[in-house]
């Protein structure tokens, strides 16, 4: 019995873990298998089970003790205290206590047990705050496809975002600040099933993301919206966000499944230099532990977890920091890296609707009024009309050649004359066309002083001029 008491002191963490698993309905065999896979010795596990059985067994009924009649008190002289025995006992207790404390510290810091404790507490979290970094890396093949499909002059392979967020799942409230390395910044609020948004001071260059002929018009519209929206809350939509609230029962079930299958899911757990733990995950085993069928299939087909590191607070046993890198295979590899620190678990979060906000239709009306008064926007609209008609001329000329076998006299056809008149009505220098039997080029100086040129090779662009000799747009 003394030996079992010492085991109780040394392995209180083990006893507590077994007790919790038993209370949740796990069988002794399942618990033993999990602990052995985690590195615990079978003899120690058996001793712990024996101790729990003995301490929790019903006690036999006690006999009623009747005290003897009171006897007269006879004072005796005090015998000297056995100091040597007391000293030996104290030293022995200190040694046993030191061993117990060392063993407890060692076993209570085992990575697998600590991760399991954090998973067990996960369903209890109903609110938290996080300060996070999100990085998205796109492979070169995908970038080239995006540029080709959208006519982009440039596109970066990496985008970074800073996120400060508070989430309360009790009535799904969210308050988030977002900023990016590309000059975009804003805020989002969700409360009472309403989504609000606000654009902060943002300096986003749109030039890489649109075709050259669109850039000026789009930039003008963006600048107008930015001037109106900056620091103004907008009620974006009314949506029932209850569908996004994690189901506690489902989360608890998933966590218990992960714990039960930890030997399959966690291929390896190693301690990092930052007092955290790096987990090597088997994504197929992890997906099997999730209760949602769609989520399981999505992870199996499209997600590869490259790295996962967790930091767990020693006092609370909760995850205080998370670092994950994963690849989304849709269809090319796109790597997403997330790093976030978590705090203020289950503390009241004050997330209120903005005192003043505008409706989307009000913002659109205000922008339309501003754009109509903007001469640059009017020029951009007229240039866009010219460009669309010149594209029509190019397609008509190619069709004329296919039908007639030559470009000669195309300028006398109805397919040329109707767009030509519309183009010249927009103002500026007249349209120019040069052609020969097997080639043509058409050029117009736009109202923005840029030139636009199309030719029989299929070329369309600004930085080109129609050449009379070769009848093409010199690049």
Residue pairs with C-beta under 8 A, 6 or more apart in sequence:
4 47
4 50
4 51
4 54
6 96
6 100
7 44
7 47
7 48
7 51
8 15
8 51
9 96
9 97
9 100
9 104
10 99
10 100
10 103
10 104
10 107
11 44
11 48
11 103
11 104
11 107
12 104
13 104
13 107
13 108
13 113
14 35
14 40
14 44
14 45
14 48
14 107
15 48
15 51
15 52
17 35
17 113
17 116
18 31
18 35
18 45
18 48
18 49
18 52
19 52
20 120
21 30
21 31
21 34
22 28
22 31
22 52
24 256
26 260
28 49
30 260
32 42
32 45
32 49
34 259
34 260
34 262
34 263
35 45
36 42
36 45
37 262
37 263
38 110
38 112
38 113
38 262
38 263
39 110
39 112
107 113
108 114
111 269
111 270
111 271
111 277
112 262
112 266
112 269
114 277
114 312
114 317
115 262
115 266
115 269
115 277
115 279
115 310
115 312
116 259
116 262
117 312
117 317
118 310
118 312
118 317
118 318
118 319
119 255
119 258
119 259
120 255
120 259
121 316
121 317
121 318
122 251
122 255
122 319
123 248
123 251
123 252
123 255
124 346
125 318
125 345
125 346
126 168
126 169
126 170
126 346
127 166
127 167
127 168
127 169
127 170
127 344
127 345
127 346
127 347
127 348
127 349
128 166
128 167
128 342
128 343
128 344
128 345
128 346
129 164
129 165
129 166
129 167
129 342
129 343
129 344
129 349
130 163
130 164
130 165
130 166
130 167
130 340
130 341
130 342
130 343
131 163
131 164
131 340
131 341
132 162
132 163
132 164
132 165
132 338
132 339
132 340
132 341
133 160
133 161
133 162
133 163
133 337
133 338
133 339
133 340
134 160
134 161
134 163
134 336
134 337
134 338
135 158
135 159
135 160
135 161
135 336
135 337
135 338
136 158
136 159
136 160
136 161
136 334
136 335
136 336
136 337
137 157
137 158
137 334
137 335
137 336
137 337
138 146
138 157
138 158
138 334
139 157
139 332
139 333
139 334
140 157
141 332
142 332
142 334
143 155
143 157
145 332
146 152
146 155
147 153
147 154
147 155
150 209
150 210
150 211
151 210
151 211
151 212
152 208
152 209
152 210
152 211
153 207
153 208
153 212
154 207
154 208
155 208
155 209
156 182
156 208
159 180
159 181
159 182
160 180
160 181
161 178
161 179
161 180
161 181
162 177
162 178
162 179
162 180
163 176
163 177
163 178
163 340
164 176
164 177
165 174
165 175
165 176
165 177
166 173
166 174
166 175
166 176
166 344
166 349
166 351
167 173
167 174
167 349
168 174
168 349
168 351
169 245
169 246
171 191
171 192
172 190
172 193
172 241
172 242
172 244
172 245
173 190
173 191
173 349
173 351
174 188
174 189
174 190
174 191
174 351
175 187
175 188
175 189
175 349
175 351
176 187
176 188
176 189
177 185
177 186
177 187
178 184
178 185
178 186
178 187
178 188
179 185
179 186
179 200
182 204
182 205
183 202
183 203
183 204
183 205
184 202
184 204
185 199
185 200
185 201
185 202
186 197
186 198
186 199
186 200
186 202
187 197
187 198
187 200
188 195
188 196
188 197
188 198
189 195
189 196
189 197
189 233
189 351
189 353
189 354
190 196
190 241
190 351
191 351
191 352
191 353
192 353
193 238
193 239
193 240
193 241
193 242
194 235
194 237
194 238
194 239
194 353
195 235
195 236
195 237
195 238
195 239
195 241
196 233
196 234
196 235
196 236
196 353
196 354
196 357
197 233
197 234
197 236
198 229
198 231
198 232
198 233
198 234
198 354
199 225
199 226
199 229
199 230
199 231
199 232
200 230
200 231
201 230
201 231
202 226
202 230
204 222
206 215
206 218
206 219
206 222
207 215
207 219
210 218
212 461
212 462
213 383
213 384
213 387
213 452
213 462
214 384
216 376
216 380
216 383
216 448
217 377
217 380
217 381
217 383
217 384
220 371
220 374
220 376
220 377
220 380
221 367
221 371
221 377
224 367
224 370
224 371
224 374
224 377
225 363
225 367
227 370
228 363
228 366
228 367
228 370
229 363
232 357
232 358
233 354
233 356
233 357
233 358
234 357
234 358
234 359
234 360
234 363
235 357
235 358
235 359
235 360
236 360
250 291
250 292
253 291
254 289
254 290
254 291
257 288
257 289
257 290
257 291
258 265
258 286
258 289
261 285
261 288
261 289
264 282
264 285
265 281
265 282
265 285
265 286
265 289
266 279
266 280
266 281
266 282
267 280
267 281
267 282
268 279
268 280
269 277
269 278
269 279
269 280
270 277
270 278
271 277
271 278
272 278
272 309
274 311
275 311
276 309
276 310
276 311
276 312
276 321
276 323
277 309
277 310
277 311
277 312
278 307
278 308
278 309
279 308
279 309
279 310
280 308
281 305
281 308
283 299
283 300
283 303
283 304
283 305
284 300
286 299
286 305
287 295
287 296
287 297
287 299
287 300
288 296
290 296
290 299
301 329
302 328
302 329
302 330
303 326
303 327
303 328
303 329
304 326
304 327
304 329
305 324
305 325
305 326
306 325
306 326
306 327
306 335
307 323
307 324
307 325
308 323
308 324
308 325
309 322
309 323
309 324
310 319
310 321
310 322
310 323
311 319
311 320
311 321
311 322
312 318
312 319
312 320
313 319
313 320
316 345
318 342
318 345
319 342
320 341
320 342
320 343
321 339
321 340
321 341
321 342
322 338
322 339
322 340
322 342
323 338
323 339
324 337
324 338
324 339
325 335
325 336
325 337
325 338
326 335
326 336
327 333
327 334
327 335
327 336
328 334
328 335
328 336
371 377
372 378
379 447
379 448
380 448
382 426
382 427
382 447
383 426
383 446
383 447
383 448
383 450
383 452
385 422
385 426
386 423
386 426
386 444
386 446
386 447
386 452
387 446
387 452
389 419
389 422
389 423
390 419
390 423
390 431
390 442
390 444
390 452
390 454
390 460
391 454
391 460
392 419
393 415
393 416
393 419
393 420
393 442
393 454
394 442
394 454
394 455
394 458
394 460
396 410
396 413
396 415
396 416
396 419
397 407
397 410
397 415
397 416
397 435
397 440
397 442
397 456
398 456
399 415
400 407
400 410
400 413
400 415
401 407
401 410
401 438
401 456
406 437
406 438
407 435
407 436
407 437
407 438
407 439
407 440
407 456
408 435
408 436
408 437
410 416
410 435
410 440
411 417
411 420
411 433
411 435
416 433
420 431
423 431
423 444
424 430
424 431
426 447
427 447
428 444
428 445
428 446
428 447
429 444
429 445
431 442
431 443
431 444
432 442
432 443
432 444
432 466
433 440
433 441
433 442
433 443
433 466
434 440
434 441
434 466
434 467
434 468
434 471
435 441
435 471
436 471
438 456
439 455
439 456
439 470
439 471
439 472
440 455
440 456
440 471
441 453
441 454
441 455
441 456
441 466
441 467
441 471
441 472
441 473
442 453
442 454
442 455
442 466
443 451
443 452
443 453
443 464
443 465
443 466
443 473
444 451
444 452
444 453
445 451
446 452
450 462
451 462
451 463
451 464
451 465
452 460
452 461
452 462
453 459
453 460
453 461
453 462
453 464
453 465
453 466
453 473
454 460
454 473
455 466
455 471
455 472
455 473
456 471
456 472
457 472
457 473
459 472
459 473
459 475
461 473
461 475
463 475
464 473
464 474
464 475
465 473
465 474
466 472
466 473
467 473
467 474
